[in-house]
Amino acid sequence: MYESDFEETTIERLKLQGYTYIPAYEWMARESLRDVVMEERLKAFLHHKYPSIPSSELPRLVSLFTTVDGLSVEKRNERFHDRLVKGMTFSYDEVGETKLIDVLPIDWDTPTNNDFVVMNQLAIDGHFSRRPDVNIFVNGLPLVVFELKSPYREDPSVHGAHLQLQHYVKDIPQLFNYNAFVVIADGVRTMHGMPFAKMEYFAEWKSKDGHHIENNPVHSMKTLIEGLMNKECLLKYIQRFIFFKKDKEKSSKIGAKYHQFFGANIAYQEALRAVGIDGDHKIGTIFHSTGSGKSFTMLFLANLLRKSKDLENPTIVLQVDRTDLDEQLYKTFTSAYSFIGNVEQAGNADDLRTLLQNEGGQIILSTIEKFRIKDTEEEHPVLSNRGNIIVIADEAHRTQYGAKGFASNLRHALPNASHVAFTGTPITMMGRDTTEQFGPIIHTYDMVQSVEDGATVKLMYDPKLIPLDLTNVNIDTDFAEIVEQGSSDDALEKYKREYAALKKVVGTPKRLHKLAEEIVTHFNESIIEQPFAKGLIVSMSREICVALYNELKKIPNCPSMEIIMTGRTTDPIEWKDVQEGSKYSHIKNDAEKKLLKERLADGEDPLKICLVVDMFLTGSDFPPMTFLYVDKPMKGHTLIQAIARVNRVFPEKEGGQIVDFIGIAEQLKEATKQYTNLGSVPKGTQLDVSEALILFLQSLEGIRALIPEQFRSKSWRSLGKVEQEDLLANLVALFLGSDIEKDYLEAQLILSKAYKLVSNQMEVRPVVDEVLLYEVVKTQIRKVGMKDFESEQELERKLTKLVDTSLEVKGTIDIFSIAGIEKPDISILDEEFILDVKDKPHVDLRLKLFKQLLENQVKLTFPKNKKQSQQMSELLEKTIRDYHDRVITAADVVRLMVEMRNEILKEVQKRKDLGLSEEEISFYEIIASLEEQSFTNKFIADLVHKVLKEMKKEFKAGWTESHRTDILAKVKLAVIRVLNREKVTGETLKFLTNALVDEAKDKYKGWPMDA
């Protein structure tokens, strides 16, 4: 089978959607191979749609639509899209009178009034001649391009298709003046994206209706064509779900992903219901995982609402509960001005009241606290009684509740408004029920599906312990002497508790210095392979944050960093001093925080690390942020929001890493309890570290054998700049163009792969710089040689997940590494395995032994024969033990959660493969419990299908009641007949008949209501 077979199948699928197939050679009216618009078809549509326009004027109208100017293809594409969606006012003369008419090149309201054509292998001349696989024309306009790679060969992939499309954009740019979006496919993955976007921003279309997700890759093309390319969805997508995002002078074309498309559409339909005559003003709740693009979904919904004829010029209120979210949402909406129009941001409560008293048609952003009551008011005044006001609440929060709360004021101010909630945080976590206020959940997109789709990246969990030891045997005496002067016994006890608390223990200078060393080492080693990466350090207090900053500054090669915190009048005055090597003090004003946000979001900006206590943990979007260093206990909403800072998609970023120094797993278990639904995750691979080390050392010796002795340098980074450059030049000259250039590149590739497997091992630290040297030389050779190594880079990225997710801190106790346990992907956490995992009777002897060894390793040198009065030392001992235990327990909890999750996934997949429904599972388990060797899984599943089918034929209302023994007998007989046909006899027949009927009596007692 060939690529052409895949192409023909794709065309057949499009024909099933009502597209007309025209082979390229039949486009007879084409005057030049440079032509890409089927002008005759566009003219025919315009003539039919606008019969009042004279035929003689149609060529000029076609030319006005298809002639686009702009210095770049991107700019021309933007201008055409605006013309395509909004149309134009066309003027023409008729009997000496100028006529004006609004004209659209597509009938957006009635898809069937348009002309849909699919054409393959159209030869196009440009800078070079090219033949895209499949083109989709709507009314003669080439709006979609498909580039396909053979499903029947291993080599071609969607990455190759994407690269080919990039060449098309350069070689035949006239085609992409009109392009709405492109599709790439290799038979296993089918992805859609904008024509100028990087591969990381392409996505699969996994649903036909927004509720049922198709994760089976072999159905990817079928799902995209039936879910996106059907005529109605295609036109709706092009008209309402593509926009151009402005960022300073840059413009980026953005298209919705499937969960955004369906989420916004479902919410829009519910809005029409909610504002109707019998509507309840509760649109519903949309639960989309943090980081999956809720702001864009809200933008798409707002556009649907604003352009709705049914809502008659509605007012849309975007309501958030924090200023940082208000700013972020405002930036998102204003960057899409050409798409959404003008957006008002309420500056204060009076400004908000003025805006809401206008007649309509506005989009207003406000924080919830601006719905406050003035001192002279007993209740909030009614601002508008209109029924076409839609309130969109972002991150529905506890401020939504309470009779005298801000949200109550909002509802009193807008008594006839309808409300919809967007959240990435289950409100039940906060002890409230969102559905009471906003209506039921109408669309869900959870963490598991988000990672599966690539809407967010996976998160790896890495627990580490910095051991503490109490060595002062006289601490109780010393402490008492300090405190007793002028202090009461109560004061003494108070100080004991305060200074033995976790915050004091983790904030000791020695520990912070060690923490600083670990963070700098981890970060610098990690960015060798991902130079765009940023890090976020979360500390327990502002004082610890400053102290850690000072310790970090002492570490050689510490990356550029800033503290983000607001000031108080009680702060040390030196916190307002401009810091050495920075333009800022530790205390930042709003303008400085805004600027630093922009710098953290820029992968090329030299600012690498940000230290915070609470700032930037919510309402901030930093795609390059890769490492979250946690040194502060967190829980619930705050914890999930914090870890979501590192789950954003960014080019070449395959995942985020949570480096846990404090032990957050138990809180993570609770926080993620309601964040996900059941999903699937690829099974990981266990690594034998000792074998990997041997492989690495062998590969290192292999490349050294190619390097003359005088050019080997393990400490080359300590050389002067000129010496470094000369060394690199000599090495590049040695290999470039020589007989051993290929040998060197192959040896370096093997070394790179081997290094990624062991980069977290202490044994390789002495040669890290040497490995980097060989990497730099390879890059120089490639660059000088002008060779295309994109495919090799992609291969290396896939084969080196570990370097992208975990270049582990050296010198600390790495919980998983020492125990020989693979770091878990916490993106898969869900309530099925999180519930009470910690308390389940599951013992891992390897981890248990490791914990005992670890406890010996960090054993505290406490004095023997402690007296009753030594309470301070006891408090400190307990705090330190708890601190150690929480990190060890964190590792245990996360590992157990992931193990149980994987077991559940295996079972769910098995049932799915067997075609078992939820109601059939219990019957399957009854038969499987017999452990009959002759009963295969497939046999049992088929038997269940047949038994249930026959039983249901006999069920009647009340069939389990004592007076309906006749019906019960018929049900039993039906089961026996099926079992007999399947050769089930003897005691097995007797047991299964009774067991299956008993299960049916329990499950279908209320038949037919329980059907």
Secondary structure, 3 states (H helix, E strand, C coil): CCHHHHHHHHHHHHHHCCCEECCHHHCCCCCCCCCCCCHHHHHHHHHHHCCCCCHHHHHHHHHHHHCCCCCCHHHHHHHHHHHHHHCEEEEEEECCEEEEEEECCCCCCCHHHCCEEEEECCCECCCCCECCCEEEEECCEEEEEEEECCCCCCCCCHHHHHHHHHHHHHHCHHHHHCCCEEEEECCCCEEEECCCCCHHHCEECCECCCCCECCCHHHHHHHHHHHCCCHHHHHHHHHHCEEEEEECCEEEEEECCHHHHHHHHHHHHHHHHHCCCCCCCEEEEEEECCCCCHHHHHHHHHHHHHCCCCCCCCEEEEEECCHHHHHHHHHHHHCCHHHHCCCEECCCHHHHHHHHCCCCCCEEEEEHHHCCCCCCCCCCCCCCCCCCEEEEEECCCHHHCCCCCHHHHHHHHCCCCEEEEEECCCHHHHCCCHHHHHCCEEEEECHHHHHHHCCCCEEEEEEEECCCCCCCCCHHHHHHHHHHCCCCHHHHHHHHHHHCCHHHHHCCHHHHHHHHHHHHHHHHHHCCCCCCCEEEEECCCHHHHHHHHHHHHHCCCCCCEEECECCCCCCCHHHHCCCCCCCCCCECCHHHHHHHHHHHCCCCCCCCEEEECCCCCCCCCCCCEEEEEECCCCCHHHHHHHHHHHCCCCCCCCEEEEEECCCCHHHHHHHHHHCCCCCCCCCCCCCCHHHHHHHHHHHHHHHHCCCCHHHCCCCHHHCCHHHHHHHHHHHHHHHCCCCCHHHHHHHHHHHHHHHHHHCCCHHHHHHHHHHHHHHHHHHHHHHHHCCCCHHHHHHHHHHCHHHHHCCCCCCCEEHHHHHCCCCCEHHHCCHHHHCCCCCCCCCCHHHHHHHHHHHHHCCCCCCCCCCCCCHHHHHHHHHHHHHHHHHHHHHHHHHHHHHHHHHHHHHHHHHHHHCCCHHHHHHHHHHHCCCCCCCCHHHHHHHHHHHHHHHHHHCCCCCCCCCCHHHHHHHHHHHHHHHHHCCCCHHHHHHHHHHHHHHHHHHCCCCCCCC
